Amino acid sequence: MPDHRAAVGMNNHLRGLRAERGWSQQDLADRLEVSRQSVNAIETGRYDPSLPLAFRIAELFSLPIEQVFVSPSATG
C-alpha cells in the first residue's frame, strides 16, 4: 500500500527528535508557542510548517533545517 503521507506534506524527524529529549507534544508546542495540535499535525505530515516556524524548530534542536525536514522526493 502506498504511503499517502509523503504526498500530503514533508516528511520530518520531529517525533524522534522530541522523543530523544523526553518532550511531550505539549512540551514542544510550549517551546514553539504553537498548539499541541499543530505539533501533532506537523509530526504526522498533515501540515507543513511555515518557513519561519520550520527554522525555529531547527534552531530549537540545534540542527540544520535539512536534518529536521525532508522533502518527499528526497525520501525515495
C-alpha positions as CSV (number, residue, x, y, z in Angstrom):
1,M,0.0,0.0,0.0
2,P,1.5,3.4,-0.9
3,D,2.5,5.9,1.7
4,H,-0.1,8.7,1.2
5,R,1.6,10.8,3.9
6,A,4.5,11.7,1.6
7,A,2.1,13.0,-0.9
8,V,0.4,15.3,1.6
9,G,3.4,17.0,3.2
10,M,7.0,17.0,4.1
11,N,8.5,14.1,6.0
12,N,10.3,15.1,9.2
13,H,12.2,13.7,12.1
14,L,10.3,15.8,14.6
15,R,8.8,13.0,16.6
16,G,12.1,11.3,17.1
17,L,13.9,14.5,18.0
18,R,11.2,15.3,20.5
19,A,11.4,11.7,22.0
20,E,15.2,11.9,22.3
21,R,14.7,14.8,24.7
22,G,11.8,13.3,26.5
23,W,9.5,16.1,25.5
24,S,5.7,15.6,25.0
25,Q,3.9,17.2,22.1
26,Q,2.7,19.8,24.6
27,D,6.3,20.5,25.8
28,L,7.4,21.1,22.2
29,A,4.3,23.2,21.5
30,D,5.0,25.4,24.5
31,R,8.6,25.9,23.4
32,L,7.5,26.9,19.9
33,E,4.5,28.9,21.1
34,V,2.0,26.8,19.0
35,S,-0.8,24.5,19.8
36,R,-0.2,20.8,20.6
37,Q,-2.5,20.0,17.7
38,S,-0.1,21.9,15.4
39,V,2.8,19.8,16.6
40,N,0.8,16.7,16.0
41,A,-0.2,17.8,12.5
42,I,3.4,18.6,11.6
43,E,4.7,15.3,13.0
44,T,2.1,13.3,11.0
45,G,2.7,15.2,7.8
46,R,-0.8,16.7,7.7
47,Y,0.6,20.2,7.9
48,D,3.8,21.8,6.7
49,P,5.0,24.5,9.0
50,S,5.6,28.0,7.7
51,L,9.2,28.7,6.8
52,P,9.8,30.9,10.0
53,L,8.3,28.1,12.2
54,A,10.4,25.4,10.4
55,F,13.6,27.5,11.1
56,R,12.5,28.0,14.8
57,I,12.1,24.2,15.1
58,A,15.5,23.5,13.6
59,E,17.1,26.2,15.8
60,L,15.4,24.7,18.9
61,F,17.0,21.3,18.1
62,S,20.3,23.0,17.1
63,L,20.2,21.3,13.7
64,P,20.2,22.5,10.1
65,I,16.7,22.6,8.7
66,E,17.6,19.8,6.2
67,Q,18.2,17.4,9.1
68,V,14.7,18.1,10.5
69,F,12.6,18.3,7.3
70,V,12.9,16.1,4.2
71,S,11.0,16.8,1.0
72,P,9.0,13.7,-0.2
73,S,11.1,13.5,-3.4
74,A,14.3,13.1,-1.4
75,T,13.0,10.1,0.5
76,G,12.7,7.9,-2.4
